[in-house]
Amino acid sequence: MEKTLGLISGAPTRDGQQCNLLAAERAAIGRIRRLLADLHLPCHCQDEVDTVMAELDHWEGLRFKRKLMREARRSIVQLVAGFEFLNDIARTPVSQFDQDTCRDHAETLRFLAGIAVSAADVLDKIADADPEPD
């Protein structure tokens, strides 16, 4: 069973759909806000509802960004370990680089490149989660 996040039941948190998840959660908050507005509450009550809904929307955004930052940091830890490995490769004499060793190191570099791309994508999602400045 896939894990879900926040107000959207069944919304996956993996497979590159996290950006859409934040938009879906914000849409759910918007729907709740509209339903509450249809109740025609007295002005002071509606003001409080609006304040709570704005705080909830802000909290959901922060929670989403914290989750993404944890993911980015995990990738960065892997990259740091990989860079240490690359230092070992750089110090290895050329005479020790046979065909299998070169292929193994090439695969390691591809793996690290994939982690770097993944971390960059996560940071882009965090940037996209922030509203554009006015």
ZINOR-V513432 format. One record per pair of residues at least 4 apart in sequence whose ideal C-beta (glycine too) atoms are under 7 Angstrom apart, sorted by the first residue. I is the first residue (numbers start at 1). J is the second residue. D is the distance in Angstrom with one decimal. If there is no record, write none. Layout:
I,J,D  I,J,D
//
This chain:
2,12,4.9  3,13,5.4  4,8,6.7  4,9,5.8  4,10,6.1  4,11,5.6  4,13,6.9  5,11,6.6  5,13,5.0  5,21,6.0  6,25,4.8  6,60,5.8  7,25,5.2  7,28,4.3  7,29,6.8  8,21,6.7  8,24,4.8  8,25,5.6  8,28,5.9  11,21,5.2  11,24,5.7  12,17,5.4  13,18,6.2  13,21,6.4  17,21,6.0  18,68,6.7  18,125,5.8  19,23,6.9  19,125,4.9  19,128,5.8  20,24,6.0  21,25,6.3  22,26,6.3  22,61,6.8  22,64,4.8  22,129,5.4  23,27,6.3  24,28,6.5  25,29,6.6  25,60,5.1  26,30,6.4  26,57,6.0  26,60,7.0  27,31,6.5  28,32,6.5  29,33,6.3  29,53,6.1  29,56,5.9  29,57,4.9  29,60,6.8  30,34,6.4  31,35,6.4  32,36,6.3  32,53,6.8  33,37,6.3  33,53,4.8  34,38,6.6  36,49,5.1  41,45,3.9  41,46,4.6  41,49,6.5  42,46,7.0  43,47,6.3  44,48,6.7  45,49,6.3  46,50,6.2  47,51,6.4  48,52,6.3  49,53,6.1  50,54,6.3  51,55,6.4  52,56,6.2  53,57,6.4  54,58,6.4  55,59,6.1  56,60,6.3  57,61,6.6  58,62,6.5  59,63,6.2  60,64,6.2  61,65,6.4  61,129,6.1  62,66,6.3  63,67,6.5  64,68,6.5  64,129,6.0  65,69,6.2  65,126,5.5  65,129,5.7  66,70,6.6  67,71,6.7  68,72,6.3  68,122,5.2  68,125,5.7  68,126,5.0  69,73,6.2  69,126,6.8  70,74,6.6  71,75,6.8  71,122,5.2  72,76,6.3  72,119,5.2  72,122,4.4  72,123,5.8  73,77,6.4  74,78,6.8  75,79,6.4  75,115,5.1  75,118,5.6  75,119,3.7  75,122,7.0  76,80,6.4  76,119,6.0  77,81,6.7  78,82,6.3  78,115,5.2  79,83,6.3  79,112,6.3  79,115,5.7  79,116,6.1  79,119,6.9  80,84,6.9  81,85,6.8  82,86,6.4  82,112,4.2  83,87,6.7  85,89,6.7  85,108,6.6  86,90,6.4  87,91,6.6  88,92,6.6  89,105,5.6  92,96,5.2  92,97,6.8  96,101,6.7  97,101,5.2  97,102,5.5  99,103,6.5  100,104,6.2  101,105,6.3  102,106,6.2  103,107,6.4  104,108,6.5  105,109,6.4  106,110,6.5  107,111,6.3  108,112,6.4  109,113,6.2  110,114,6.5  111,115,6.7  112,116,6.3  113,117,6.4  114,118,6.3  115,119,6.3  116,120,6.3  117,121,6.4  118,122,6.6  119,123,6.5  120,124,6.4  121,125,6.5  122,126,6.7  123,127,6.5  124,128,6.2  125,129,6.4
//
